[in-house]
Amino acid sequence: MGCLRNWWRPSTNFLLSSLEFIGRCAWKECKELKSATIPSSVKEIGDRLFLDCQSLENVTFAFPVEQIPQGENVTAFLGRVLEKRPATCTARFSNGTFVCVDGDWRAQ
């Protein structure tokens, strides 16, 4: 069970600008969540952050692609964080947008 799942039910989520860490499965199974913004202060993001968030359409990362935590490439990072995402999900960084095409993330 995600740590935020039981008390956070809005369709849009905005996090504190001072947040530095988001744990594993934080929004797991938040069925109503449609969009989220991850602030630039975040330095570490756990696996499966949005696991089974079937309504998720947009995730905005308020940092550039080059600052993906832990030095991962874009495809590995998005695959890990947005596991089991809807096919229509879009990930936006401060300097680029990526969409899922046939299960693979590509720059738009």
C-alpha positions in Angstrom: 0.0 0.0 0.0 1.3 3.4 -0.9 2.1 5.7 2.0 -0.1 8.5 0.6 -2.8 6.3 -0.8 -5.2 6.3 2.1 -5.4 10.1 2.7 -4.6 11.7 -0.7 -7.5 11.4 -3.1 -7.5 14.5 -5.4 -7.2 14.4 -9.1 -4.2 16.7 -9.0 -1.3 16.6 -6.6 1.2 19.4 -5.9 4.0 18.8 -3.4 5.9 21.1 -1.1 8.7 22.9 -2.8 11.1 21.9 0.0 10.5 18.1 -0.4 13.8 16.2 -1.1 12.7 12.5 -1.0 9.6 10.6 -2.2 9.5 7.0 -1.1 8.6 3.8 -3.0 5.0 3.3 -4.1 4.0 6.7 -2.6 0.9 7.0 -4.8 0.3 3.3 -5.5 -3.3 2.6 -6.7 -4.4 6.2 -6.4 -7.1 5.6 -9.0 -8.4 9.2 -9.2 -5.0 10.8 -9.6 -4.8 12.5 -13.1 -1.7 14.7 -12.8 1.2 15.4 -10.4 4.1 17.8 -10.1 7.4 16.8 -8.6 9.3 19.9 -7.4 12.9 20.7 -8.3 13.9 20.2 -4.7 13.5 16.4 -5.0 16.8 14.6 -5.1 15.6 11.0 -4.8 12.5 9.2 -6.0 11.6 5.7 -5.0 10.5 2.9 -7.4 6.9 2.5 -8.6 5.9 5.9 -7.4 2.7 5.9 -9.5 2.2 2.1 -9.6 -1.3 1.3 -11.0 -2.5 4.9 -11.1 -4.8 4.1 -14.0 -6.1 7.7 -14.5 -2.7 9.3 -14.5 -2.3 11.5 -17.7 0.5 14.0 -16.9 3.5 14.1 -14.5 5.5 17.2 -14.4 9.1 17.1 -13.1 10.2 20.6 -12.2 13.8 19.8 -13.0 15.6 19.3 -16.3 16.2 15.8 -17.8 19.9 16.1 -16.9 19.0 16.1 -13.2 17.2 12.8 -13.2 18.0 11.3 -9.8 20.7 8.7 -9.5 22.0 9.3 -13.0 19.5 7.1 -14.8 18.6 7.7 -18.4 15.1 9.0 -19.2 13.6 5.6 -20.4 14.9 3.7 -17.3 13.8 6.5 -14.9 10.3 6.8 -16.3 9.8 3.1 -16.6 10.8 2.6 -13.0 8.8 5.5 -11.6 5.7 5.3 -13.8 5.4 1.5 -13.9 2.0 0.2 -15.2 1.0 3.6 -16.4 -1.7 4.3 -18.9 -0.6 4.3 -22.5 -1.6 8.0 -22.8 0.6 9.3 -20.0 3.0 12.2 -20.7 6.0 13.1 -18.6 7.2 16.8 -18.8 10.6 18.0 -17.6 11.6 21.6 -17.4 13.5 21.1 -20.7 11.6 18.4 -22.5 8.5 16.3 -22.9 8.3 12.5 -23.3 5.3 10.4 -24.3 4.8 6.6 -24.1 4.6 5.0 -27.6 4.0 1.3 -27.7 5.2 0.9 -24.1 8.4 2.9 -24.8 9.2 6.4 -23.7 10.2 8.8 -26.5 11.0 12.5 -26.7 8.2 14.6 -28.2 
